[in-house]
């Protein structure tokens, strides 16, 4: 199965909505460490994707700062 970047972004959004929904009534804190690792990895991949898009655009963009911020948050999640 191949998807384009727009379709992939919809999958990410849908997953985030599902995570929000499930976290509103957490059953326990079991798995919280793994959840942070998964979110951290997802943020790293999103940052890399934004950097890839930034590299393909000749116009200046705010994505560079967002990439740095996403990577900082991903690092914080892994460390805590």
C-alpha positions in Angstrom: 0.0 0.0 0.0 1.4 3.4 -1.0 0.0 6.7 0.1 0.9 10.2 -0.7 2.0 12.8 1.9 -1.6 14.2 2.2 -3.1 10.8 2.8 -0.3 10.0 5.3 -1.1 13.3 7.1 -4.7 12.3 7.4 -3.6 9.0 9.0 -1.5 10.8 11.5 -4.3 13.2 12.4 -6.8 10.3 12.8 -4.3 8.4 15.0 -3.9 11.5 17.2 -7.6 11.9 17.5 -7.9 8.2 18.6 -5.1 8.8 21.1 -6.9 11.8 22.5 -10.1 9.9 22.8 -8.6 6.9 24.5 -6.5 9.1 26.9 -9.6 10.9 28.1 -10.5 7.8 30.0 -7.2 6.0 30.7 -7.6 2.5 32.2 -4.2 2.7 34.0 -0.8 4.1 33.7 0.5 0.8 32.4 2.2 1.3 29.1 2.8 5.1 29.7 6.5 4.7 29.2 6.0 2.9 25.9 3.4 5.5 24.9 6.0 8.3 25.4 8.6 6.3 23.4 6.1 5.9 20.5 5.0 9.6 20.6 8.7 10.6 20.7 9.4 8.4 17.7 6.4 9.8 15.8 7.5 13.4 16.5 11.0 12.7 15.2 9.5 11.3 12.0 7.2 14.3 11.6 10.2 16.6 12.1 12.1 14.7 9.5 9.2 14.9 7.1 8.9 18.7 7.6 12.7 19.0 7.0 12.3 17.1 3.8 9.5 19.4 2.6 11.6 22.4 3.7 14.5 21.2 1.6 12.2 21.0 -1.5 10.9 24.5 -1.2 12.9 27.5 -2.3 10.9 30.0 -0.3 11.8 30.6 3.4 9.4 28.9 5.8 8.7 28.6 9.5 9.2 24.8 9.3 12.8 25.0 10.4 11.9 26.3 13.8 9.0 23.8 14.1 11.5 20.9 13.2 13.7 22.1 16.1 10.8 22.4 18.5 9.5 18.9 17.6 12.9 17.3 18.1 13.2 19.1 21.5 9.8 17.7 22.6 10.7 14.3 21.3 14.0 14.4 23.3 12.2 15.5 26.4 9.7 12.7 26.2 12.4 10.1 25.9 14.3 11.6 28.8 11.4 11.8 31.2 
